[in-house]
Amino acid sequence: MAAALRKLKDPHTGEDIVKGGFVRSFEVQNGNVRLVMKAPDGEEHCPQYVPLAVEAKRSIMALPGVKAVEATFTGHIQARAVNEALKMLDEHTVKRRKGGRS
């Protein structure tokens, strides 16, 4: 899991998002993942962290054995909207797996 997240880079520092602190925590239990991400201090308005949060969740969802990912993004002016989008990503994935449109 950490290896998949390390492939993603912080848009400002170039560090991977685990080492750079964007990923605050992740837990895995029976294929269910809980991921917490936070925009760096001073970057509460930076739009580049929004797609990074979505990409981090997608990276984990693509891993074998992962059943579900509960992702939370904090510390950003758009956190509420991003968290709604992250939930919608789950709904689209479930539909796609069942053969429906996303």
C-alpha positions in Angstrom: 0.0 0.0 0.0 2.7 2.5 1.0 4.6 1.6 -2.2 1.6 2.6 -4.3 1.3 5.9 -2.5 5.0 6.6 -2.7 4.6 6.8 -6.5 2.6 10.0 -6.1 4.6 13.2 -5.7 3.8 16.4 -3.8 3.4 19.1 -6.5 5.5 21.6 -4.5 8.3 19.6 -3.0 8.6 16.6 -5.3 8.7 14.3 -2.3 6.5 11.2 -2.3 3.2 11.9 -0.5 4.0 9.5 2.3 7.4 10.9 3.2 6.1 14.5 2.6 3.3 14.1 5.1 0.3 14.5 2.7 -0.7 11.0 3.8 -1.3 11.3 7.5 -2.4 7.7 8.1 -3.7 4.5 6.5 -5.0 1.4 8.1 -5.9 -1.9 6.5 -8.3 -4.5 7.9 -9.7 -7.4 6.0 -9.3 -5.6 2.6 -10.9 -2.4 3.9 -8.6 0.7 3.9 -9.0 3.9 5.8 -6.9 6.7 4.4 -6.4 10.2 5.9 -4.8 12.9 3.9 -4.1 16.5 4.8 -3.0 19.5 2.7 0.4 20.8 3.9 0.4 23.8 6.3 0.2 27.0 4.2 -1.3 25.2 1.2 -4.9 25.4 2.3 -5.9 27.1 -1.0 -3.6 25.2 -3.4 -5.7 23.6 -6.1 -3.0 21.0 -6.9 -3.8 19.0 -3.8 -7.4 18.3 -4.8 -6.6 15.9 -7.7 -3.8 14.4 -5.7 -6.3 13.3 -3.0 -8.4 11.6 -5.7 -5.4 10.0 -7.3 -4.2 8.6 -3.9 -7.6 6.9 -3.4 -7.6 5.5 -6.9 -4.1 4.1 -6.5 -5.2 2.2 -3.4 -8.5 1.1 -5.0 -6.5 -0.5 -7.8 -4.5 -2.8 -5.5 -5.3 -6.5 -5.4 -7.3 -7.5 -2.3 -8.6 -4.0 -1.6 -12.4 -4.2 -1.1 -13.1 -0.6 -0.1 -11.3 2.6 0.7 -12.6 5.2 3.1 -10.6 8.3 2.3 -10.7 11.6 4.1 -9.0 14.9 3.0 -8.5 17.7 5.5 -6.8 21.0 5.9 -7.9 22.5 2.6 -10.5 25.1 1.8 -12.2 22.6 -0.6 -12.0 19.7 1.8 -15.8 19.2 2.0 -16.3 19.1 -1.7 -13.3 16.8 -2.2 -14.6 14.4 0.4 -18.0 14.3 -1.4 -16.1 13.5 -4.6 -14.1 10.8 -2.9 -17.4 9.2 -1.8 -18.8 9.4 -5.3 -15.8 7.6 -6.6 -16.9 4.7 -4.5 -20.3 4.7 -6.0 -19.0 4.8 -9.5 -16.6 1.9 -8.8 -19.4 -0.2 -7.4 -21.6 0.4 -10.4 -18.7 -0.4 -12.8 -18.0 -3.7 -11.0 -21.7 -4.6 -11.3 -21.7 -3.9 -15.0 -23.4 -0.5 -14.8 -22.3 2.8 -16.1 -20.2 5.1 -14.0 
